[in-house]
Amino acid sequence: MPQERLYIVAYDIADPKRWKRVFRIMKGHGTWLQLSLFQCRLSARRRIGLFARLEAAIHHAEDHVLILDLGPAEKAGPGVISIGKSYEAPARHAIVI
């Protein structure tokens, strides 16, 4: 299995239609944590694909996507401090096709 890295992706999209498009793209690549915030485990190939889809979906003068690389997924875990509602780290599930 190719090495996966753990990413946190946050975005600020000015137009509601583009926001929905970016949300759908992200839902196919990661786990939704909060409004406009996803956690993704991506191989190099999936990362390139995600970045290309996001590049095509946003308006570069109005929108902003921030991608934080937390390192190798097997070794990295986001250190989360939660205020308010309790936080549960997303569970990883195997998908059999």
C-alpha positions, 0 to 999 in steps of 0.5 A: 500500500502506498504511504498515506499522509494526513491532511487537514483541509479548510476552505473559505468559498465566497459563492454558495454554488462553489462552496457546495461543489468544493464540499462534494469534492472534499466528501469524496476524499476525507472525513468532514469535521466541521463546516468547511473543515476536513481530515484526509488520508491521501496517497500521493496520487489521491493528493494530486487528484484532489488538488487538481479538482480543487484548483478547477472548482474555486475562483482564485481571486475570491476563494481560499483553500488551506491544506495542512500536511500533518505527516505520515498518516500512520504516525501522525494524529491531529492533537485536538483541543475541543471547547464546547461539544465533545470531539471524537476522532474519525474512525478509519473503516475498511471498504471491501469492493 
